[in-house]
Amino acid sequence: MDVKNVVDWFILTNAADVKTNPLVDVLTPIKLMNLLYVAQGYHLAANDELLFSEPMTAWVFGAKVASVQRHFSGKREALDPFAHHNGVSAQIVDDDKHSREAVRAAYDAFWDWSTNELSEAVKKQTPWIEARAREDNVIDQGVLKRYFEQHVLAYG
């Protein structure tokens, strides 16, 4: 699946929630990328396959996906989806049971966390720590999968 579909799902889900729940804040690009990290880890652990193929790197704010970072560069809020065709891009995620479960699990677990809280939590996890120690900072998919198997799926 293209990461853009997953991004659009998070943005459109968040936009709908912002309209109906005054406690929900608009996603920031940093929180969005850390939600991608969580969804990717969950999907890998639960299904033994990637949710999206674009690599993630560890940077000072947590996880980064290069195309997402470029799309939202200089923006404080993640408001504009990659695809502007009435949710078709996000629907691709909803149509796949395993993808829907992964993004929903990530969103439901962290919708009420601040950008900083989620960023700090990601930076305490083994996949991020090990990636920061390498020159390329790429988050290893095997390490991510094992971490989520041991620390997320094992506890429901």
Rosetta blueprint (number, residue, H / E / L):
1 M L
2 D L
3 V H
4 K H
5 N H
6 V H
7 V H
8 D H
9 W H
10 F H
11 I H
12 L H
13 T H
14 N H
15 A H
16 A H
17 D H
18 V H
19 K H
20 T H
21 N L
22 P L
23 L L
24 V L
25 D L
26 V L
27 L L
28 T L
29 P H
30 I H
31 K H
32 L H
33 M H
34 N H
35 L H
36 L H
37 Y H
38 V H
39 A H
40 Q H
41 G H
42 Y H
43 H H
44 L H
45 A H
46 A H
47 N H
48 D L
49 E L
50 L L
51 L L
52 F L
53 S L
54 E L
55 P L
56 M E
57 T E
58 A E
59 W E
60 V L
61 F L
62 G E
63 A E
64 K E
65 V E
66 A H
67 S H
68 V H
69 Q H
70 R H
71 H H
72 F L
73 S L
74 G L
75 K L
76 R L
77 E L
78 A L
79 L L
80 D L
81 P L
82 F L
83 A L
84 H L
85 H L
86 N L
87 G L
88 V H
89 S H
90 A H
91 Q H
92 I H
93 V H
94 D H
95 D L
96 D L
97 K H
98 H H
99 S H
100 R H
101 E H
102 A H
103 V H
104 R H
105 A H
106 A H
107 Y H
108 D H
109 A H
110 F H
111 W L
112 D L
113 W L
114 S L
115 T H
116 N H
117 E H
118 L H
119 S H
120 E H
121 A H
122 V H
123 K L
124 K L
125 Q L
126 T H
127 P H
128 W H
129 I H
130 E H
131 A H
132 R H
133 A H
134 R L
135 E L
136 D L
137 N L
138 V E
139 I L
140 D L
141 Q H
142 G H
143 V H
144 L H
145 K H
146 R H
147 Y H
148 F H
149 E H
150 Q H
151 H H
152 V L
153 L H
154 A H
155 Y H
156 G L
